[in-house]
Every structure is written in C-alpha cells, then in structure tokens.
Amino acid sequence: MNPYLSILSTTLARWQSLAENIPADLLRRRPAPAEWSALECLLHLIDTERYVFPVRVRAFLNEQNLQAFDPETQGAKLDEHTTPAELVQKFSVLRRESLALLGTLTTGDLPRTARHSELGPVTLEQMLNEWAAHELDHTIQAERALMQPFIDACGPWQGYFKTNRIST
C-alpha cells in the first residue's frame, strides 16, 4: 500500500473513536479565539474531501488545471446543532468514495501533471502526498485543541507541554 493511502485509510477510524469517546463540548471547544476546535478541523477535512482532493485527482486524470481552495471563504461553518457523530458520518461517506477513486489509480498515473492556480506545475504524486500531510496536520491540530484544557489543569506539569501549548 502506498504511504499516502495508508494515512488516508486510518483517519476515519480515528475520528470515529474521538466522536464516540470524547464529550461533544470538548470536541467543540476552541483552544483560542482564532484557532479551530477539533470539530472545526473535522469539518475542514469534510470540505476538502468534498471540494478539493478527489476533485483534483479527477482533474489530473482529465488533464485539467487545479484551483486553489481557501477554507476561510469557501469552507463550511460549524453548526452548533450538528453532532460529532453526524460529522463523522458525512466524512465516512466521502472518504469511502475517495478511497475507491484512489484505488483506480496506477503507478503510471502518478507522474501526471497539472497547473495549480497558485503553485504552478505539480504532479499527481505530489498532490497525493500533500493530501496525506494535510490530513495529518489537521489531525494534530485537532488533538492539540483537545489537549488545552488538560494542560491548563495540570498545574506544575504545564511546562512539559510548551511545544503544544496554544496561547490565548
């Protein structure tokens, strides 16, 4: 299995576990005013699953250019009534479709090129690796958001977490 595919194959189970085991108020808690909560990170992954990465894979296969995506202007906003389980369900459907699409790729597809509106020429292989890195980046961001109340409450141990502390 390709390394990027192995990363993309593990994310859903991770989010299912978080949604089932972590209280919703903790998942919704922003670590600082300008930072995303864990659920906002998941919502962003849903947005990119719907509008970015699979769309780009198809663009490569159809020899089309790639458009940039701005999560601040093009991304969905978290609805306070949407449950973590509902978000995971949306992600689940989209991720299964994405993995099926990725299963159709061959090693001969990886060197395909396209022009990204901001980055210039890129290959499909580069974009697939970016997808995996993006996924891990926002998973780390979500877990970091979840850490903050525990860091706040751990007293003299707070210094051990300075690399993951988000200043408010």
N, C-alpha and C positions, 0 to 999 in steps of 0.2 A: 504494500500500500504506500502511495506517495505520502511524504511527511505532511504536506498541507491537508491532504484528505484525512489523515489520522486526527489532526487537530479539529477539523470541521466535524468529524464524526463523534467527538466526545462532548461538544458544547451543550447539546440538548439535554443529555443526562445530568450534566452539572446544574443547569438551570431548573430542571425538574426537581432535583434534590433540594435546591435552595427554596423554590416555591412551596414545596411540601413541608419543609422543616424550619424555616425562618419566619418569624412573625411578620405579617404584611407591613406593620408600621415601621419596622426596622428596614425592610426592603425599600420602603418609600422615603426614608429619611435621607435628606441631603446632608452631606458631611460639612458643607459650607454653602453660603448663598449662591455662588456662581458655579458650583460643582454638581454633577449629576448624581442622583441616587442610584442604587443598584437597579431598580426597575427602569429608570430612565436609560441606563446602559442597555438593558434588555430591549427596550423599545427601539433604541438606535440599531441594535442588531436586527430587529424585525424590519425596520426601514431599509437597511442595507440588503437584507435578504430579499425584500420585495422590489426595490428600485435600483439597486446598484450591482452587486456582484453577479447574479445569474444573468441580468440584462447585459452586462459586459461580456460574459462568456459567450452569449449568443451573438453579440456584436463582433467579437473576434471570429467566430465561425462564419459569419455573414460578411466579413471584410468591411465592417463599418467602424466609424470613429467612436471614441468614448467621451462622454460628457462628465464634467466634474459634478460632485454632489456636495451640497452644503447642508449639514444637519440642522443648522440654526434656522435656515429659511425653508428647507424642503422636508425636514423631518416632522414627524407627528409629535404632538404634545401629550403627556401622560394625563389620562382621565382619572380623576380621583376615585371613580366608581369601578374601574376595571381592576379585577383581582389579579394577583400574581399567576394563578392557575390559568386564567384566560389568556394572559400574555404568553405563557409557555405553550399553550395550545396553538396559538397563532404561529409562534416560532416553529413549533413541531411540524405543522403542515408545510410551511415554506421550506424548512430545512430538508424534509424528505424529498421535496421536489428538486431542491438544489443538488442533493447528493445523487439523485437519479440523473440529472443533467451531467454532473461531473463524471458519472460512470460511463457516459458515452464518449468521453474524450480519449484520444490515443496519444501516445508519446509523439506522434507526428504532428499533433495539433499544438503542442507546447511552444514551438518557435514562431507561431503565427504572430503577426504584429498588427498594431492599431495605433492610431494617433489619439492620445488623451488631450483634452482641451487645455489643460494646464501643464502637463508634464512632457508632452511631445510623444515620440515613438516609444512604445512599450511592447513587451511580449506577453502572451497569454501566461506563460510560466511565471513571469514576474508578478503579474496580477494575481495569480493563484497564491503565490507566496505572500503577497500583500494582504490578501483575504485572511489567511491564517494568522498573520501578525496582528492585523486589525482585530480579529476575534479575541486573541489572547490579550491584547492591550485593553480592550473594554471589559474583559473578564477580570483582569487585575484591577481596573478602575472600580468595578462593582464590588469586589472583595475589599478593596481599600475603603470604600464608602461604608461597608458593613463593619469594618474594624473600629471606626472612630469612637462610638460610644464606649467600647471596651477599653480603648486606650485612655479615654477621659477618666474612666473609673478605676484604673489600675494603680493609682497612686504613684509610689516611688519607682515603679517599673516603666513609667511613661517614656523615660529616656531610651529604653531599649527599642522603641518603635519610631524613633525620629525620622527614619527614611520613609515611613508610611504615614506619618502624621500630616493631616491636611489642616493648614492654618485657617481659622475662621476670621 
